[in-house]
Amino acid sequence: MDKENVEAARKARFGTLPARVRPDDTVETVATDSPQEKPGPSGTEDQRRAFLAGG
């Protein structure tokens, strides 16, 4: 195979590359979501005491 046939076969198999992305075309993003609040206590006071007592 000569060089032209190899290039044509590669282009037919893989296609062409997408356009190059320049650094000037990119945008830096910053997460702006506020942190989640701490969840409230679960269970009743008696249940917590029983759990923490170690039974």
NUFI-585727 format. One line per field, with one value per atom (N, C-alpha, C): residue number from 1; residue in three letters; atom name; z, x, y. Coordinates in Angstrom, 3 decimals. Each point is the difference from the previous one (the first is absolute). Layout:
! residues N
n	(NUM	...)
res	(ALA	...)
atom	(CA	...)
c3	(Z	...)
c1	(X	...)
c2	(Y	...)
This chain:
! residues 55
n	(1	1	1	2	2	2	3	3	3	4	4	4	5	5	5	6	6	6	7	7	7	8	8	8	9	9	9	10	10	10	11	11	11	12	12	12	13	13	13	14	14	14	15	15	15	16	16	16	17	17	17	18	18	18	19	19	19	20	20	20	21	21	21	22	22	22	23	23	23	24	24	24	25	25	25	26	26	26	27	27	27	28	28	28	29	29	29	30	30	30	31	31	31	32	32	32	33	33	33	34	34	34	35	35	35	36	36	36	37	37	37	38	38	38	39	39	39	40	40	40	41	41	41	42	42	42	43	43	43	44	44	44	45	45	45	46	46	46	47	47	47	48	48	48	49	49	49	50	50	50	51	51	51	52	52	52	53	53	53	54	54	54	55	55	55)
res	(MET	MET	MET	ASP	ASP	ASP	LYS	LYS	LYS	GLU	GLU	GLU	ASN	ASN	ASN	VAL	VAL	VAL	GLU	GLU	GLU	ALA	ALA	ALA	ALA	ALA	ALA	ARG	ARG	ARG	LYS	LYS	LYS	ALA	ALA	ALA	ARG	ARG	ARG	PHE	PHE	PHE	GLY	GLY	GLY	THR	THR	THR	LEU	LEU	LEU	PRO	PRO	PRO	ALA	ALA	ALA	ARG	ARG	ARG	VAL	VAL	VAL	ARG	ARG	ARG	PRO	PRO	PRO	ASP	ASP	ASP	ASP	ASP	ASP	THR	THR	THR	VAL	VAL	VAL	GLU	GLU	GLU	THR	THR	THR	VAL	VAL	VAL	ALA	ALA	ALA	THR	THR	THR	ASP	ASP	ASP	SER	SER	SER	PRO	PRO	PRO	GLN	GLN	GLN	GLU	GLU	GLU	LYS	LYS	LYS	PRO	PRO	PRO	GLY	GLY	GLY	PRO	PRO	PRO	SER	SER	SER	GLY	GLY	GLY	THR	THR	THR	GLU	GLU	GLU	ASP	ASP	ASP	GLN	GLN	GLN	ARG	ARG	ARG	ARG	ARG	ARG	ALA	ALA	ALA	PHE	PHE	PHE	LEU	LEU	LEU	ALA	ALA	ALA	GLY	GLY	GLY	GLY	GLY	GLY)
atom	(N	CA	C	N	CA	C	N	CA	C	N	CA	C	N	CA	C	N	CA	C	N	CA	C	N	CA	C	N	CA	C	N	CA	C	N	CA	C	N	CA	C	N	CA	C	N	CA	C	N	CA	C	N	CA	C	N	CA	C	N	CA	C	N	CA	C	N	CA	C	N	CA	C	N	CA	C	N	CA	C	N	CA	C	N	CA	C	N	CA	C	N	CA	C	N	CA	C	N	CA	C	N	CA	C	N	CA	C	N	CA	C	N	CA	C	N	CA	C	N	CA	C	N	CA	C	N	CA	C	N	CA	C	N	CA	C	N	CA	C	N	CA	C	N	CA	C	N	CA	C	N	CA	C	N	CA	C	N	CA	C	N	CA	C	N	CA	C	N	CA	C	N	CA	C	N	CA	C	N	CA	C	N	CA	C	N	CA	C	N	CA	C)
c3	(0.000	0.000	0.000	-0.810	0.008	1.041	0.215	1.060	-0.202	-1.223	-0.273	0.359	-0.330	0.332	1.508	0.697	1.462	0.620	-0.472	0.528	-0.304	-1.204	-0.373	0.841	0.247	0.820	1.437	0.527	1.365	0.105	-0.986	0.008	-0.134	-0.825	-0.163	1.287	0.718	1.214	1.195	0.187	1.194	-0.233	-1.226	-0.274	0.274	0.236	0.253	1.447	0.468	1.356	0.084	1.161	0.155	0.034	-0.162	0.023	1.358	-0.019	1.227	0.889	1.309	0.949	0.555	-0.234	0.475	1.450	0.791	1.395	0.114	-0.987	0.044	-0.166	-0.569	-0.227	1.189	1.004	1.150	1.105	0.887	1.119	1.267	1.011	1.277	0.817	0.563	0.808	1.472	0.821	1.450	0.595	0.880	0.642	0.906	-0.176	0.788	0.928	0.045	0.902	1.443	0.842	1.410	0.637	1.020	0.652	0.636	0.026	0.597	1.507	0.538	1.443	0.717	1.233	0.800	0.324	-0.200	0.270	1.494	0.281	1.389	0.663	1.287	0.717	-0.428	-0.018	-0.336	1.247	0.036	1.156	1.163	1.005	1.189	0.997	1.027	1.033	0.706	0.253	0.653	-0.887	-1.307	-0.908	-0.030	-0.010	-0.003	1.309	1.119	1.275	0.039	-0.506	-0.012	-0.929	-1.118	-0.941	0.585	0.608	0.539	1.303	0.683	1.252	-0.244	-1.170	-0.317	0.457	0.621	0.367	0.605)
c1	(0.845	-0.845	0.884	-0.373	0.768	-0.604	0.675	-0.369	-1.407	-0.388	-1.330	-1.102	0.219	-1.003	-0.129	1.121	-0.019	-0.767	0.255	-0.702	-1.490	-0.360	-1.407	-0.699	0.673	-0.590	-0.192	0.982	-0.114	-1.142	-0.131	-1.069	-1.369	-0.094	-1.265	-0.377	0.989	-0.284	-0.311	0.778	-0.114	-0.644	-0.121	-0.549	1.041	-0.461	0.919	-0.130	1.015	-0.016	-0.907	-0.622	-0.783	0.932	-0.576	0.805	0.684	1.186	0.772	-0.679	-0.013	-0.575	1.139	-0.097	1.045	-0.292	1.030	-0.218	-0.863	0.051	-0.817	-1.484	-0.326	-1.397	-0.619	0.765	-0.511	-0.449	-0.845	-0.515	0.210	0.569	0.194	-1.278	-0.446	-1.224	0.345	-0.859	0.170	-1.313	0.083	-1.207	-0.580	-1.284	-0.628	-1.082	-0.168	-0.997	0.443	-0.938	0.339	0.075	0.821	0.105	-1.332	-0.243	-1.243	0.034	-1.176	-0.088	0.134	0.452	0.144	-1.395	-0.220	-1.333	-0.334	-1.259	-0.448	0.129	-0.187	0.117	-1.114	0.322	-1.006	-0.351	-1.191	-0.446	-0.396	-0.546	-0.418	1.150	-0.162	1.035	0.199	-1.070	0.111	0.767	-0.241	0.717	1.486	0.337	1.412	0.679	-0.665	0.573	0.238	-0.963	0.144	1.159	0.131	1.075	1.363	0.106	1.279	0.382	-0.978	0.288	0.792	-0.102	0.786	-0.651	-1.123	-0.846	0.630)
c2	(-1.191	1.191	1.247	0.910	1.240	0.961	1.088	0.952	0.563	0.285	0.562	-0.995	-1.272	-1.017	-0.183	0.051	-0.137	1.167	1.201	1.173	-0.063	-0.438	-0.109	-1.061	-1.116	-1.065	0.476	0.721	0.517	1.012	0.876	1.000	-0.674	-1.033	-0.720	-0.734	-0.509	-0.769	0.898	1.053	0.828	1.359	0.442	1.328	1.067	1.201	1.104	0.456	0.661	0.527	1.220	0.231	1.231	1.206	1.174	1.218	0.146	0.552	0.192	1.054	-0.240	0.951	0.850	1.279	0.919	0.385	0.264	0.415	1.256	0.871	1.219	-0.302	-1.161	-0.371	-0.724	-0.305	-0.752	0.951	-0.507	0.780	-0.816	0.621	-0.673	0.126	-1.109	0.023	-0.122	0.567	-0.050	-0.482	-0.978	-0.512	1.084	0.284	1.059	-0.534	-1.330	-0.573	0.200	0.399	0.159	-1.388	-0.162	-1.308	-0.388	-1.301	-0.474	0.204	0.263	0.189	-1.343	0.065	-1.199	-0.542	-1.289	-0.532	0.048	0.108	0.038	-1.369	-0.067	-1.270	-0.956	-1.277	-1.006	-0.808	-0.487	-0.778	0.904	-0.624	0.745	0.043	0.813	0.103	-1.342	-0.733	-1.319	-0.987	0.048	-0.897	0.335	1.269	0.394	-0.438	0.209	-0.422	-1.508	-0.776	-1.449	-0.422	0.652	-0.334	0.352	1.180	0.444	-0.697	-0.604	-0.693	-1.272	-0.569	-1.180	-1.299	0.068	-1.115	-1.125)
